[in-house]
């Protein structure tokens, strides 16, 4: 009985993965037709085999938001795409309501306030 369940689960997982892959290929093909093959951040150009290094980034980070006009997409190279998602993750992690945000006292002193006077006195 457990083998039947695992076989059914495997089939379901495979169908879901195929559906997701076809959805991604659909909006990627549209984005590649709409936009020049240039990374939106570092401005590198991609063509031929290297075109696979260009990814579709969802500006609002919602992969289900795929308007036909492409207004939620931008083409980013693999490196810039990873960097964008890292920045987004960091932003979520250190948001105001997060327990990870630094909550120490604010600095009130000015470290270089008397620097001009110190430099003048050494002359």
C-alpha positions in Angstrom: 0.0 0.0 0.0 2.8 2.4 0.8 4.4 1.7 -2.6 1.1 2.7 -4.3 1.0 5.9 -2.4 4.6 6.8 -3.1 4.1 6.0 -6.8 1.0 8.3 -6.9 3.0 11.0 -5.0 5.9 10.7 -7.5 3.4 11.0 -10.4 1.8 14.1 -8.8 5.2 15.7 -8.1 6.3 15.1 -11.7 3.1 16.6 -13.1 3.4 19.7 -10.9 7.1 20.1 -11.9 6.2 19.8 -15.6 3.4 22.4 -15.3 5.7 24.8 -13.5 8.4 24.3 -16.1 6.0 24.9 -19.0 4.6 28.1 -17.3 8.2 29.4 -16.8 9.2 28.6 -20.3 6.1 30.5 -21.5 6.8 33.8 -19.8 10.5 33.5 -20.4 9.9 33.1 -24.2 7.6 36.1 -24.1 10.1 38.2 -22.2 12.9 37.3 -24.5 10.8 38.5 -27.5 9.8 41.7 -25.8 13.1 42.9 -24.3 16.6 43.3 -25.7 18.9 40.6 -24.6 20.7 42.8 -22.1 20.9 42.5 -18.3 18.8 45.2 -16.7 21.5 45.8 -14.0 25.0 45.2 -15.4 24.1 46.0 -19.0 25.9 42.9 -20.4 24.6 41.6 -23.7 23.7 38.0 -24.2 23.4 36.0 -27.5 23.7 32.4 -28.7 24.5 29.8 -26.1 25.0 32.5 -23.4 21.4 33.5 -23.7 20.6 30.8 -21.2 22.4 32.9 -18.6 19.8 35.6 -18.9 16.8 35.0 -16.5 13.4 36.6 -16.1 13.1 38.5 -12.8 9.7 39.3 -11.4 9.9 42.9 -10.1 7.4 42.3 -7.3 8.9 38.9 -6.5 5.6 37.2 -7.2 6.1 34.4 -9.8 2.4 34.1 -10.3 2.1 37.7 -11.4 2.7 37.4 -15.2 0.9 40.2 -17.0 0.9 39.8 -20.8 2.5 43.2 -21.3 5.5 42.1 -19.3 5.3 45.0 -16.9 6.4 42.8 -14.0 9.4 41.3 -15.7 13.0 42.3 -16.3 15.8 40.4 -17.8 18.8 39.9 -15.5 21.9 37.8 -15.8 22.4 35.0 -13.3 24.7 37.0 -11.1 22.5 40.1 -10.9 19.4 37.9 -10.4 21.0 36.1 -7.4 22.2 39.5 -6.1 18.6 40.9 -6.3 17.1 38.0 -4.5 19.8 38.2 -1.8 19.1 41.9 -1.3 15.3 41.1 -1.1 15.9 38.4 1.4 18.1 40.7 3.5 15.5 43.4 3.4 12.8 40.9 4.6 15.2 39.6 7.3 16.1 43.1 8.7 12.6 44.7 8.3 11.2 46.8 11.1 9.1 44.1 12.6 11.8 41.5 12.4 13.5 40.3 15.6 16.8 40.3 13.7 16.8 44.0 13.1 19.5 45.8 15.2 17.7 47.6 18.1 20.6 49.1 20.0 20.8 52.7 21.1 21.3 55.4 18.5 24.7 57.0 18.3 24.7 60.6 19.4 28.4 61.5 19.3 30.3 62.7 16.3 33.5 60.7 15.9 35.3 63.4 13.8 33.9 66.5 15.4 37.3 67.8 16.6 39.4 66.4 13.8 40.1 69.8 12.2 41.3 71.1 15.5 43.6 68.1 16.1 45.1 68.4 12.6 45.7 72.1 13.0 47.4 71.6 16.4 49.9 69.2 15.0 51.1 71.8 12.4 
